[in-house]
Amino acid sequence: MQEPVDLLICNGLIITQDEKHQIFYETDLAVNNGQIIAIGKDLPYQTNHKIDAHRKAVMPGFVDSHMHETLTRGVCEDLPLNRWLDEICFPLDRSHTYETIYAAALMNQLEMIRGGITTFIDIYRFPAACAEVAMRSGLRGIFVPQIMISPSDVGESIESSEKFVSDWKGRSPLITPGFGPHAPYSLPPESYSKIGALAEKYDVPIHTHLSETQWEVGLIRDQFGCTSTEMLQRAGV
């Protein structure tokens, strides 16, 4: 009698990420209890969930290392960043609610699944809404509330971000909370220092925008006499 498994993918192009980066042609892959248990030809397993992967690639999921679960893609993308933020992005950010971000997260995460993304870093508003969607979608998410001081009404505060981290840390193996200071031009060095201390306290990651444009680099150099990277180093981040 054949051993039962949860999933059997047959006849696929198996692209591994092992030490030798091996590739197997027209090969089967068996999954049980969330783990790959075998790769080979004509595997001796039975299942109620079988996928014929002929002419398809079977590979580890992609990782999106920076994204915003919002609805502004394609909106005036020809503007310089500083104008796009002030004229397009920030006004839209002010209008969002928990409900609109929840809806945006549903769309974004469905699109990621369709594109083969299994892990992502989301830096934006209402992170709890996006984390709740990830609990439904099964994606692995690193959620860092986008903290802003100037302007103060388009992002999350340090206090609300700490509450999110406290509420969600350890809740699910799929969810990693963290802190997302927006950028050196929207937070002063002392805010970065405070966020760095909180990240160390909770043992969670920090994710930020850094040296995105010549405009930012020039602005930070004029204000602090250093590069954006040096500013964060001085702040202890």
Secondary structure, DSSP 8 states (H G I E B T S, - for coil): --EE-SEEEEEEEEE--STT--EEEEEEEEEETTEEEEEESS--EE-S-EEE-TT-EE---EEEEEE--SS-TTSSTTS-HHHHIIIIIHHHHHH--HHHHHHHHHHHHHHHHHTTEEEEEE-SS-HHHHHHHHHHH--EEEE--EE-SSSTTSSB-HHHHHHHHHHHTTT-TTEEE-BEE--TTTS-HHHHHHHHHHHHHHT--B----S-SHHHHHHHHHHHSS-HHHHHHHTT-
